[in-house]
C-alpha cells in the first residue's frame, strides 16, 4: 500500500509541475475534446495552473493516505479520501465558476 501511495503521489507531483508551467492543456479531460469555439471561453494557461494546484492537493491527499500504511491506522486513509473528495469538488467548482479561468 505504501509503494502504491508513493507512486501515486509522485505521479500527481509530476502532473502538478507540468500544469503549473502552463503546459499540458491537452491532458485536461473535457478541455481537450472541446471545439475551438468552446476553448476560447477559457484561459488555457490559468486553467493549467489551477489544475497544477489541484494535482498538488491530490498529491498531499495521497501522502495522508500513505500515512495509513506507515502507522497502520485506517483513520489516515479515511481522512485522505475525504480530503481528496473535497479537493476534487472544490477544484471543479472553482475552475467552472472563476472569472480568471473562464472568460465571458
C-alpha positions as CSV (number, residue, x, y, z in Angstrom):
1,X,0.0,0.0,0.0
2,X,2.8,2.4,0.8
3,X,4.5,1.8,-2.5
4,X,1.3,2.5,-4.4
5,X,0.6,5.6,-2.5
6,X,4.1,6.9,-3.1
7,X,3.9,6.2,-6.8
8,X,0.5,7.9,-6.9
9,X,1.9,10.9,-5.0
10,X,4.9,11.2,-7.4
11,X,2.6,11.0,-10.4
12,X,0.4,13.8,-9.1
13,X,3.5,15.9,-8.3
14,X,4.8,15.4,-11.8
15,X,1.5,16.4,-13.3
16,X,1.4,19.4,-10.9
17,X,4.7,20.6,-12.2
18,X,3.7,20.2,-15.8
19,X,0.4,22.0,-15.3
20,X,1.9,24.7,-13.1
21,X,4.2,25.6,-16.0
22,X,1.1,26.4,-18.0
23,X,1.5,23.3,-20.2
24,X,-0.5,20.2,-20.7
25,X,-3.8,21.6,-21.6
26,X,-4.3,18.5,-23.9
27,X,-4.2,16.3,-20.7
28,X,-7.3,18.0,-19.2
29,X,-10.3,15.9,-19.8
30,X,-13.2,17.8,-21.4
31,X,-11.0,20.7,-22.4
32,X,-9.0,18.7,-25.0
33,X,-12.2,17.4,-26.7
34,X,-13.8,20.8,-26.8
35,X,-14.4,22.7,-30.0
36,X,-12.1,25.7,-30.7
37,X,-15.1,28.0,-30.0
38,X,-15.5,26.4,-26.6
39,X,-11.8,26.5,-25.9
40,X,-11.8,30.3,-26.5
41,X,-14.1,30.6,-23.4
42,X,-11.2,29.5,-21.1
43,X,-7.8,31.0,-20.4
44,X,-5.7,27.9,-21.0
45,X,-2.6,29.0,-19.0
46,X,-4.7,29.9,-16.0
47,X,-6.7,26.7,-16.3
48,X,-3.5,24.7,-16.4
49,X,-2.1,26.5,-13.3
50,X,-5.4,25.8,-11.5
51,X,-5.1,22.1,-12.5
52,X,-1.5,22.2,-11.2
53,X,-2.6,23.3,-7.8
54,X,-5.3,20.6,-7.8
55,X,-2.7,18.0,-8.6
56,X,-0.5,19.1,-5.7
57,X,-3.6,18.9,-3.5
58,X,-4.2,15.4,-4.7
59,X,-0.5,14.5,-4.0
60,X,-1.0,15.8,-0.4
61,X,-4.1,13.6,-0.1
62,X,-2.1,10.6,-1.3
63,X,0.5,11.5,1.2
64,X,-2.1,11.4,4.0
65,X,-3.3,8.1,2.7
66,X,0.3,6.8,2.7
67,X,0.5,7.6,6.5
68,X,-2.2,4.9,6.9
69,X,0.3,2.3,5.8
70,X,3.2,3.8,7.8
71,X,1.3,4.0,11.1
72,X,-1.0,1.0,10.3
73,X,-4.1,3.1,11.2
74,X,-7.1,3.4,8.9
75,X,-8.1,6.8,10.1
76,X,-5.4,8.4,7.8
77,X,-6.9,6.5,4.8
78,X,-10.4,7.9,5.5
79,X,-9.1,11.4,6.2
80,X,-7.1,11.3,2.9
81,X,-10.1,10.1,1.0
82,X,-12.4,12.8,2.5
83,X,-9.8,15.4,1.7
84,X,-9.5,14.1,-1.9
85,X,-13.2,14.4,-2.5
86,X,-13.3,17.9,-1.0
87,X,-10.3,18.9,-3.2
88,X,-11.9,17.5,-6.3
89,X,-15.3,19.0,-5.8
90,X,-13.9,22.4,-4.8
91,X,-11.4,22.4,-7.7
92,X,-14.0,21.6,-10.3
93,X,-16.3,24.3,-8.9
94,X,-13.5,26.8,-8.9
95,X,-12.5,26.1,-12.5
96,X,-16.0,26.3,-13.8
97,X,-17.0,29.5,-12.0
98,X,-13.8,31.6,-11.6
99,X,-13.7,34.6,-13.8
100,X,-9.9,34.2,-14.0
101,X,-10.2,30.8,-15.7
102,X,-13.5,31.2,-17.6
103,X,-13.7,34.1,-19.9
104,X,-17.1,35.6,-20.7
